[in-house]
Amino acid sequence: LAGALSFPVGFFRLSDCVDLSDAEVNFRAGRATTAIQRRAAKAAGALAMDLAAWITQRFSLRTPDLPDLSGHDPRTAARLLREAWGLGAGPLPNLVQLSEFHGIRVFSLPALAEEVDAYSVWQGDTPFVFLARRKTPERSRFDVAHELGHLTLHRNEDVAAVHEREADIFASEFLMPRAAIIGHLPRNPSVDELMEFKTAFRVSAMAATYTSHKVGWLTDWGYRQNCAELERRGYRLGEPEGMSAHE
């Protein structure tokens, strides 16, 4: 094994890693994700937890500061987390750094597990987030917010299908609060106005359009027109004028 995998022999003599069960892992993954990819993602997470324990023994890290918001609806929970962290209603800073500042351990996933996109889990009193880097920086930023939703809303619950939708709603409100949309955009904003908003808040153009419509600030007709224009500009499958690098 050491020869085939280019790992030192001592690695295989270490004690077993944490065994992450499917019931506690919130995967942000598409239906095409294979069992092998999910197992690889969990294995990478288990190794990362070992590494985190090694780091914690040698360095002083931030104590986790993540409130339990289970029982709240996702939008309220997102507003409560912004309030608890003193973030106001404006654009959020680097979300990886923000998470780590509040004691959340953030690690990247290896290439084999990238189809998973992201997942989060609690190990005792320590929250972990694991991220892929295969999509746009804006999408990765949304993934971090999505996982914060899981960690705050679903800490003491087994994984359920409805949790994914709740975490998406949380992420939208956390990144783009309704108050911010109303404060920064006119009613029925044009694509160019939405582009200015999406640049300031570092979200995808489609997410800014969708959320504006969802909170009632963009009519059905305006939403369809803006989506068609964004698709014409190439924003359906990517972010042509987006962030230059992942956080």
C-alpha positions as CSV (number, residue, x, y, z in Angstrom):
1,L,0.0,0.0,0.0
2,A,2.8,2.4,0.9
3,G,4.5,1.8,-2.5
4,A,1.3,2.0,-4.5
5,L,0.0,5.1,-2.9
6,S,3.3,6.9,-2.2
7,F,2.6,7.3,1.5
8,P,5.0,6.4,4.3
9,V,4.6,3.1,6.0
10,G,4.0,4.8,9.3
11,F,0.8,6.4,7.9
12,F,-0.8,2.9,7.8
13,R,0.1,2.2,11.4
14,L,-1.8,5.2,12.7
15,S,-4.9,4.6,14.8
16,D,-8.2,4.5,12.9
17,C,-9.8,7.8,11.9
18,V,-13.2,9.0,13.0
19,D,-16.0,7.0,11.3
20,L,-18.4,9.5,9.7
21,S,-21.9,8.0,9.3
22,D,-24.3,9.0,6.5
23,A,-26.8,10.1,9.1
24,E,-24.6,12.9,10.3
25,V,-23.1,14.2,7.0
26,N,-24.9,16.8,5.0
27,F,-23.7,16.3,1.5
28,R,-24.3,19.1,-1.0
29,A,-24.1,16.8,-4.0
30,G,-26.0,16.1,-7.2
31,R,-27.8,12.9,-8.0
32,A,-25.0,11.8,-10.2
33,T,-22.6,11.6,-7.3
34,T,-21.4,8.0,-6.9
35,A,-21.0,6.0,-3.7
36,I,-17.2,5.9,-4.2
37,Q,-17.1,9.7,-4.4
38,R,-19.1,10.0,-1.2
39,R,-16.9,7.6,0.6
40,A,-13.8,9.4,-0.7
41,A,-15.3,12.7,0.7
42,K,-16.0,11.2,4.1
43,A,-12.5,9.6,4.2
44,A,-10.9,13.0,3.3
45,G,-13.0,14.5,6.1
46,A,-11.8,11.9,8.6
47,L,-8.2,12.6,7.8
48,A,-8.8,16.3,8.0
49,M,-10.2,15.9,11.5
50,D,-7.0,14.0,12.5
51,L,-5.0,16.9,11.1
52,A,-7.1,19.4,12.9
53,A,-6.5,17.6,16.2
54,W,-2.8,17.6,15.5
55,I,-2.9,21.4,14.8
56,T,-5.0,22.1,17.9
57,Q,-2.4,20.4,20.1
58,R,0.2,22.8,18.9
59,F,-1.6,26.1,18.1
60,S,-4.3,28.2,19.8
61,L,-7.3,28.3,17.5
62,R,-10.5,30.2,17.8
63,T,-13.2,28.6,20.0
64,P,-16.3,27.7,18.0
65,D,-18.9,30.5,18.1
66,L,-21.8,29.2,16.2
67,P,-25.3,29.4,17.8
68,D,-27.8,26.6,17.7
69,L,-30.6,28.0,15.6
70,S,-32.7,24.8,15.2
71,G,-36.4,25.5,15.4
72,H,-36.1,28.8,13.5
73,D,-37.2,29.1,9.9
74,P,-34.1,29.5,7.6
75,R,-34.5,33.2,6.8
76,T,-34.9,34.1,10.5
77,A,-31.9,31.9,11.3
78,A,-29.7,33.7,8.7
79,R,-30.7,37.1,10.1
80,L,-30.0,35.9,13.7
81,L,-26.5,34.6,12.7
82,R,-25.7,37.9,11.0
83,E,-26.8,39.6,14.2
84,A,-24.8,37.3,16.5
85,W,-21.7,37.9,14.4
86,G,-22.2,41.7,14.1
87,L,-22.4,41.6,10.3
88,G,-25.2,44.1,9.7
89,A,-27.1,43.8,6.3
90,G,-24.2,44.7,3.9
91,P,-21.9,42.5,1.8
92,L,-20.1,39.8,3.7
93,P,-16.3,39.5,3.9
94,N,-14.3,36.4,2.8
95,L,-16.5,33.6,4.0
96,V,-13.7,31.1,4.6
97,Q,-11.9,33.6,6.8
98,L,-15.1,34.6,8.6
99,S,-15.9,30.9,9.3
100,E,-12.5,30.2,10.7
101,F,-12.6,33.4,12.8
102,H,-15.6,31.9,14.5
103,G,-14.0,28.6,15.2
104,I,-15.2,26.6,12.2
105,R,-12.6,24.3,10.7
106,V,-12.6,24.6,6.9
107,F,-10.8,22.2,4.6
108,S,-10.8,21.5,0.8
109,L,-11.7,18.2,-0.8
110,P,-9.5,16.1,-3.1
111,A,-10.2,15.8,-6.8
112,L,-11.8,12.3,-6.4
113,A,-14.4,13.8,-4.1
114,E,-15.1,17.1,-5.9
115,E,-18.5,15.9,-7.3
116,V,-19.8,16.2,-3.7
117,D,-19.3,20.0,-3.9
118,A,-19.4,20.5,-0.1
119,Y,-20.5,19.0,3.2
120,S,-20.4,19.8,6.9
121,V,-20.4,17.9,10.1
122,W,-20.0,18.4,13.9
123,Q,-17.3,16.5,15.7
124,G,-18.2,16.9,19.3
125,D,-18.3,20.7,19.8
126,T,-16.3,21.5,16.7
127,P,-17.9,22.3,13.4
128,F,-16.2,21.3,10.1
129,V,-16.9,22.4,6.5
130,F,-15.3,20.6,3.5
131,L,-15.3,22.3,0.1
132,A,-14.6,21.4,-3.5
133,R,-13.1,23.9,-5.8
134,R,-14.5,22.7,-9.2
135,K,-17.1,25.5,-9.6
136,T,-17.0,29.3,-9.7
137,P,-15.8,31.2,-6.6
138,E,-19.3,32.6,-6.3
139,R,-20.7,29.1,-6.1
140,S,-18.1,28.1,-3.6
141,R,-19.1,31.1,-1.5
142,F,-22.7,30.0,-1.6
143,D,-21.6,26.5,-0.6
144,V,-20.0,27.9,2.6
145,A,-23.2,29.8,3.5
146,H,-25.2,26.7,2.7
147,E,-23.1,24.6,5.1
148,L,-23.4,27.3,7.8
149,G,-27.1,26.8,7.4
150,H,-26.8,23.0,8.1
151,L,-24.5,23.6,11.1
152,T,-26.8,26.1,12.7
153,L,-30.2,24.6,11.8
154,H,-29.6,20.8,11.8
155,R,-27.0,20.1,14.4
156,N,-29.0,17.6,16.4
157,E,-31.0,16.1,13.5
158,D,-30.3,13.1,11.2
159,V,-29.9,14.1,7.5
160,A,-33.2,14.6,5.7
161,A,-34.1,15.7,2.1
162,V,-35.8,18.9,3.4
163,H,-32.6,20.1,5.0
164,E,-31.0,20.8,1.6
165,R,-33.8,23.2,0.7
166,E,-33.7,24.9,4.1
167,A,-29.9,25.3,3.8
168,D,-30.3,26.9,0.4
169,I,-32.9,29.4,1.8
170,F,-30.6,30.2,4.7
171,A,-27.6,30.8,2.3
172,S,-29.6,33.2,0.1
173,E,-30.8,35.2,3.1
174,F,-27.3,35.1,4.7
175,L,-25.5,36.3,1.6
176,M,-28.3,38.6,0.3
177,P,-30.7,39.7,3.1
178,R,-34.0,41.0,1.9
179,A,-33.2,44.3,3.6
180,A,-30.0,44.6,1.4
181,I,-31.9,43.9,-1.8
182,I,-34.5,46.5,-1.0
183,G,-31.8,49.0,0.1
184,H,-29.5,48.5,-2.8
185,L,-31.8,47.8,-5.8
186,P,-34.8,49.6,-7.3
187,R,-37.9,47.7,-7.8
188,N,-37.7,45.4,-10.9
189,P,-34.0,46.0,-11.4
190,S,-32.4,45.6,-14.8
191,V,-29.7,43.1,-15.5
192,D,-27.0,45.9,-15.3
193,E,-28.3,46.9,-11.9
194,L,-28.3,43.3,-10.7
195,M,-24.7,43.0,-12.0
196,E,-23.6,45.9,-9.8
197,F,-25.3,44.2,-6.8
198,K,-23.8,40.8,-7.5
199,T,-20.3,42.3,-7.8
200,A,-20.7,44.1,-4.5
201,F,-22.1,41.1,-2.6
202,R,-19.9,38.6,-4.4
203,V,-22.7,36.3,-5.5
204,S,-23.6,34.8,-8.9
205,A,-25.7,36.9,-11.3
206,M,-28.4,34.1,-11.4
207,A,-28.5,33.9,-7.6
208,A,-29.0,37.7,-7.3
209,T,-31.8,37.5,-9.9
210,Y,-33.5,34.5,-8.3
211,T,-33.4,36.0,-4.8
212,S,-34.7,39.4,-6.0
213,H,-37.6,37.6,-7.5
214,K,-38.1,35.3,-4.5
215,V,-38.4,38.2,-2.0
216,G,-40.9,40.0,-4.2
217,W,-38.6,42.7,-5.6
218,L,-38.7,41.5,-9.2
219,T,-41.9,40.5,-11.0
220,D,-42.4,37.2,-12.8
221,W,-42.1,38.9,-16.1
222,G,-39.0,40.8,-15.1
223,Y,-37.5,37.6,-13.7
224,R,-38.0,35.7,-17.0
225,Q,-36.6,38.6,-19.0
226,N,-33.5,39.0,-16.9
227,C,-32.9,35.2,-16.9
228,A,-33.0,35.2,-20.7
229,E,-30.6,38.1,-20.9
230,L,-28.2,36.5,-18.4
231,E,-28.3,33.3,-20.4
232,R,-27.5,35.2,-23.5
233,R,-24.5,36.7,-21.8
234,G,-23.2,33.3,-20.7
235,Y,-24.2,33.4,-17.0
236,R,-26.4,30.3,-17.0
237,L,-23.3,28.0,-16.9
238,G,-20.6,30.3,-15.5
239,E,-19.7,33.7,-14.2
240,P,-17.9,35.5,-17.1
241,E,-17.1,38.6,-15.1
242,G,-17.0,37.1,-11.6
243,M,-14.5,36.8,-8.8
244,S,-10.9,36.2,-9.9
245,A,-10.1,33.5,-7.3
246,H,-11.7,31.3,-4.7
247,E,-11.7,32.5,-1.1
